[in-house]
Amino acid sequence: MRFFILTSICCLCSFQLLAQRQNKIDSLKHRLASSKIDIEKFNVLNHLWNEHINNDVEQALKYSEKMITLGKQLKVDTIYSFGLERKAVSYAYMNIFDSSNVYFKSALKMYRANKDYSKMAGIQRNLGQDHNMIGNLDSAFHYYEKAEKNYRKVNDSVGIADIYNSQAIVYLMKGYYNLALEKAIKGEKIFVKKNKPIDLNQNRMVIATTYSEMKDTLNAIKYYKKIVDYFKDQQQKRQVFSTMHLLVRLQIPDPTLDNDTKNSIDELIVLSNDLKDPSLIDDALKNRADFNFRNDDFVKAKNIYEGIVERSFSRNDMYSFAESNKNLGKTLLALKDYDNAIKALEKAKEEAEQLNIESLQLEINKLLSQSYEATGNYKKSLIHFKAYKSLGDTIYNVQSTNRFSELQTIFETEKKEAEIALQNEEIKTLNIQTKNDQLTKTLYAIGMVSLVVTAGLLYFGFKQRIKKNKLEREKQEAIYRQEIEFKKKELASQTLHLVQKNTFLQELKENLEKIRKSPELFKVEFRRLVMLLKKQNAEDKDWEVFKSYFSEVHNNFDHKIKAISEEVTEKEIRLASFLRMNLSTKEIASMLNVLPDSVLKSKYRLKKKLQLHKEEDLTQFLNTL
C-alpha cells in the first residue's frame, strides 16, 4: 500500500513581502548586468536562483545554466559543480527526474574527485529523494545509506538525523512500521539536541504518521499535539490546520475525547474560513459531520455530506467526491433510506475504482452489500460482499507480506552486523597469531644461544597459549550469542504465524455468522470453510511452540514482572509478552480475539500495576526486563 506521508511547509507572504521580494530581484538583476566575469557574478546568480526556485522554476533553471557557463569560463570546479547541482534541483522541482539524476551524478563525480564528503552526502541524499518520489524505494534507501556514511566521515550529526528521517519515510511507505519508528526516533533525539525546530517537527510528523499506521492512537495524538503547538507558536495557520485535521481524525472515534474533539473541530472551521480555502472548509465540515454521525445525529451529518458532495464535484475534487458520497451513503443507510444510500454508494464506487483507492473501495463494497441486503436484493448483496472479502484479503495479504519482510529485514541486518563483528574478531586473531609466530621464531633462535633465554621462551609460549585459549572462549561465546539471536528470529516468525492464524479464525467466525443468516451463502461457502478448518486444526500446538521459544529467549520474563507487582494476572503477562515482541495493538487484538480498544485498556491497567508514570512508554519498559 502506497500513501503520501510528506506534508508541505509553505510560507505565506503578504502583498508587501511579495513587493519587497520583487524589489530584491530587480536589484540583483541590475547587479548581474554590471558584474564582471568573477566570483561576484556567481554570488548574484546563486541569489537569483534562490529567489526563483519556489516561484519560477524555469527561470531558476536558466540561472543554473549560467552558473555552469561561468564555471567553465573561470575554470573553477567548485562553481561548475555547484551549477550542475542547482540544475539538477531545478529539474527535480519540475518532476523531470531522469534529467535531475544525470546532473546530480555529474556533480557527485566532481565532489568525489575533490573528496568533499559533505557535498557528496548532500547529492546522495537528493538522489535518494528523487528515487523516493518515483517509487524506487530500494534505490532511495541505497543512496541514503551512502549519504549517511559520508555524513559520518565529516561528523555532521544533523545530516545523519536528516538521513534517519528519510530512511524512516522509506520504511513507512513499505509498511515496515517498527523500523520506521526506530529510525525516526533516532532522528528526533539529534534534532532536539541540536535545537533544529523546523527539522524536528518534520521528523515528528513522520513519527506521528507511523504511530497512526500502527494504530497506536495515544502516541500519534501526543506527537500531533506537539506539532500543532509549534505551528501555533510560529503563527502558521495553514500548517496548524493540516496537523490539527490529522489529530481530529484520530480523536473522533474515541468518545472519551468528545470535549477536546468538539473544540478542535470548531477551531478548524474558524481557521478554514480565515484561510478562505474551499477544500479546507469542506475538510473541517467533514470532521463535524463525522462527529455528528458517531453521536447518532444522522440528519445533521447527512445535510453536511450532501453539501460537500456538491461542492467537491463542482471543483473537480474527485477523491473528496468519492469519499463524501461514501459517507453520505453510510448515513442514509443508518437512516434506512436504502434506495438513496445505494445511489450515493454506487457513485462513490465508480470514482474510487477510477482513482484505484483499495481502502475506499473496501468500505464502499461493504456498505453496498448491507444496503442491498436491506432491500432484499440478496444477489447483488452477495456480489458486493464477495468484492469486499476479496479486497480485504488483498489488503491483509499485503500487510502480512510487509510484516514478514520487515522481520526478515531486521533478521538480515542483525545477521550482517554479527558477521561483520565476527570477521573483525577473526582478523584481530589472525594478526595476533602472525605476531606470535614471528615472535616465537625470534625467541627460538635466541634460545639456541642461552639456556636462560630458552627458559624465558617457554614461559612466554605458555602465556601465549593462555591468551589463545581466552580468544577461543570469546569466539565460542560469540557463536552462542548468534544462536540466541537465531532463536529470537524463530520466535518472531512464530509470533507472525500466530497473528495470521488468530486473524483467520476471527474472520472465519464473522463468515459463519453471515452464513447463518443467509442460506444462499451457506451453499456456496460451507465446503470451503470445512476444508480451511481442517487445515487450521492441524496447528493446535502453535501457542505451545511460541511459549517454548519465548522462554528460551527471554529468561524469567514472567518472574521479573511478578517481582514488580504480584497483582499482575496471567492474561496480563501474556499481553506483556506480545508487547515485548513489539506487536502492534491491532495484531495483539487479533491474537487475543478482542477489540483494539480492549487491548488499550489492558495496557493501561498493566502500566498502572507496574507503577509506571503517565509519560513512560510501557513497551520500552518491558524491553528492559
C-alpha positions, -999 to +999 in steps of 0.1 A: +000+000+000+014+034-010+004+066+007+016+102+008+035+109+040+053+142+035+035+174+044+045+206+027+055+236+049+047+267+029+055+303+037+025+326+034+036+360+022+017+392+023+015+416-007+040+438+010+065+409+013+059+400-023+067+436-033+099+435-013+109+403-030+104+418-064+125+448-055+152+424-043+151+406-077+153+438-097+183+449-076+200+415-082+194+417-120+209+452-120+240+439-102+242+409-126+242+432-157+271+453-143+291+424-128+324+412-143+331+375-150+342+367-115+331+353-082+308+382-076+288+373-107+285+337-093+271+350-060+245+371-078+234+342-100+231+320-069+209+346-051+187+349-082+184+311-084+173+310-047+147+337-053+131+319-083+133+282-074+100+282-055+081+306-078+095+304-113+115+271-117+121+276-154+138+309-148+158+292-119+169+266-145+183+293-167+203+309-139+218+274-130+229+271-167+246+305-164+265+293-133+277+262-153+289+285-182+306+308-157+324+279-140+338+268-174+349+304-183+367+308-149+379+272-149+367+269-113+355+234-105+335+245-074+314+269-094+309+244-122+299+216-099+276+239-079+259+249-111+254+213-120+238+207-086+215+237-090+204+225-124+196+190-110+175+205-082+156+226-108+148+195-129+137+178-097+113+206-089+099+202-124+095+164-117+119+156-146+138+131-126+158+114-154+174+148-161+179+157-125+195+122-120+221+129-147+232+163-134+233+151-098+256+123-108+278+147-128+281+169-097+287+139-075+316+128-097+334+161-092+328+162-055+341+127-052+373+137-071+378+165-045+369+142-016+343+167-005+323+142+017+298+168+029+288+178-006+288+141-017+264+133+011+240+161+001+239+149-035+234+113-025+205+124-002+189+143-032+193+113-054+175+093-028+147+118-027+143+116-065+140+078-064+116+081-034+094+104-054+091+079-083+086+049-061+120+033-064+122+028-026+151+003-026+172+027-048+163+056-025+174+036+006+207+027-012+216+064-017+205+073+018+229+047+032+258+062+011+249+097+023+249+085+060+284+071+056+297+104+042+279+125+068+297+103+095+331+110+079+326+147+085+308+143+119+276+160+106+251+148+131+222+170+117+229+154+083+228+120+098+195+128+116+180+140+083+190+107+067+174+088+096+142+107+088+144+100+051+150+063+058+121+063+081+099+076+053+110+048+030+103+022+057+069+038+063+060+037+026+070+000+026+048-007+056+078-015+079+064+004+108+088-008+136+118+000+115+104+034+105+097+043+141+132+032+152+149+055+126+126+085+131+131+084+169+168+084+164+165+115+142+142+132+168+169+128+196+195+145+174+172+174+162+162+181+199+199+181+210+209+203+181+179+227+185+166+223+150+129+231+154+118+230+117+136+197+110+123+184+144+087+190+135+090+175+100+105+145+118+077+144+144+052+143+116+068+111+103+067+097+139+030+106+143+021+091+110+039+059+118+021+056+152-012+063+134-005+035+109+004+012+138-030+020+153-012+034+184-036+063+187-024+076+220+012+082+209+001+095+175-022+121+192+007+131+216+030+139+187+004+157+166-003+180+196+034+188+198+034+198+162+003+219+165+018+238+194+049+245+174+030+259+143+007+279+166+037+295+182+051+303+146+016+317+137+015+294+106-023+289+102-022+265+072+002+242+090-019+244+122-050+234+102-033+205+084-019+190+115-050+196+137-071+179+109-050+148+113-053+150+150-091+153+149-093+123+126-078+102+154-099+117+182-133+114+166-137+076+172-129+080+209-160+091+230-138+099+260-122+128+240-155+144+229-149+177+246-115+182+231-127+169+197-156+193+196-134+223+205-108+213+179-135+210+151-148+245+160-113+258+158-107+241+124-139+257+110-127+292+121-092+285+106-105+273+073-127+303+069-098+326+078-077+309+051-106+311+026-097+278+010-129+259-001-112+224+002-101+232+038-136+245+047-150+212+035-124+192+054-134+210+086-171+204+079-164+167+072-150+164+107-181+179+121-203+155+101-183+125+111-186+137+148-224+140+144-226+106+128-207+089+156-231+106+181-261+093+161-271+127+148-276+113+113-298+141+099-272+169+106-245+146+092-265+139+060-270+177+054-233+184+057-223+154+035-247+165+008-232+200+006-196+186+004-206+162-024-220+191-044-190+214-038-163+188-044-179+178-077-181+215-089-143+220-082-134+186-097-120+172-065-129+136-073-113+120-042-134+142-019-164+135-042-160+097-038-153+098+000-182+122+006-206+100-013-194+071+007-201+089+039-235+101+026-244+066+017-234+053+051-256+080+068-286+073+045-282+036+054-283+045+091-315+065+083-329+034+064-332+054+032-318+024+013-325+034-023-308+068-020-280+052+000-273+028-029-273+057-054-247+076-034-226+045-028-226+035-065-213+070-074-186+066-047-177+032-060-173+044-096-149+072-086-130+050-061-123+024-088-111+051-113-088+065-086-077+029-077-080+035-039-085+000-025-092+010+011-121+032+000-134+005-024-133-019+005-156+001+028-179+011-001-185-026-011-193-035+025-219-007+027-234-017-007-237-053+005-255-042+036-278-018+016-288-044-010-294-069+017-317-044+035-338-041+002-340-079-002-317-079-032-295-108-020-279-115-053-263-080-055-256-081-018-236-113-023-217-098-053-206-068-032-198-089-002-175-111-023-158-080-036-154-067-001-139-100+011-116-102-019-103-066-014-099-073+023-079-104+016-057-085-008-050-057+017-044-082+045-020-102+024+000-071+015+001-061+052+012-096+062+038-097+035+051-063+047+052-076+083+071-107+073+095-087+051+102-063+079+111-092+102+133-106+075+150-072+071+156-070+108+170-105+108+193-099+078+205-066+093+214-081+126+229-111+109+251-089+087+262-069+118+271-101+136+290-114+106+310-081+104+318-083+141+329-119+137+351-111+107+367-082+126+374-106+155+389-132+132+411-105+116+423-095+151+430-131+160+450-137+128+470-106+134+478-117+169+487-152+156+510-137+129+528-116+155+531-146+178+546-168+151+572-141+143+580-136+180+583-174+186+608-178+158+629-150+171+629-163+206+637-198+194+668-185+176+679-166+207+672-196+229+698-217+210+724-194+224+714-194+260+696-218+283+682-188+303+667-173+271+652-207+262+635-209+296+621-175+290+608-185+256+590-215+272+574-192+297+563-168+271+549-195+249+529-207+279+514-172+284+505-171+247+486-204+249+466-189+278+458-159+257+449-181+227+425-202+249+409-170+261+404-159+224+388-193+216+364-190+246+354-155+234+349-168+199+327-196+213+307-171+233+301-151+201+287-183+185+264-188+214+251-152+211+244-158+174+224-189+184+203-168+208+197-143+180+186-171+157+161-182+183+148-146+185+141-147+148+123-181+152+102-165+180+094-136+157+084-160+129+061-180+153+046-147+165+037-137+130+022-171+123+000-168+154-012-134+144-022-147+110-039-177+125-059-157+150-069-132+123-081-161+102-102-176+130-118-142+137-127-137+100-140-173+099-162-165+129-177-135+111-182-155+079-201-182+098-223-156+114-231-143+079-237-178+066-261-185+095-282-155+083-281-163+046-289-199+033-275-189-002-241-182+013-242-215+032-244-235+000-216-216-017-191-213+012-197-243+036-175-268+018-146-244+015-149-234+051-147-270+063-115-276+043-099-244+058-109-255+093-093-289+088-061-272+076-060-249+106-069-277+130-035-292+124-018-263+140-030-266+176+004-266+191+013-231+177+008-214+211+030-240+229+057-235+203+056-198+208+058-202+246+088-225+242+107-201+220+098-171+242+110-188+274+143-197+257+149-161+245+136-141+275+146-160+307+123-155+337+103-127+320+072-136+339+091-138+372+105-103+367+071-089+361+057-107+392+086-093+412+074-058+404+037-064+411+022-096+424-012-083+412-003-089+375-025-117+361-016-145+337-035-127+309-015-095+315+017-115+314+006-128+280-001-092+269+033-082+282+049-110+262+033-097+230+044-061+237+079-074+244+077-088+208+069-053+195+035-064+181+010-036+172-023-031+191-042-045+161-020-076+160-024-082+197-061-078+195-062-104+167-041-128+189-064-124+219-096-123+199-106-089+214-112-054+201-082-030+198-099-007+225-098-037+249-061-040+243-055-003+250-075-006+283-055-037+293-022-019+285-034+010+307-042-014+336-009-032+333+010+001+332-008+011+364+001-021+381+037-018+371+037+017+387+048+035+356+043+072+352+019+086+326+047+098+302+066+064+305+063+041+275+051+006+285+068-012+256+101+004+262+099-005+299+092-042+291+121-043+266+144-035+295+133-066+315 
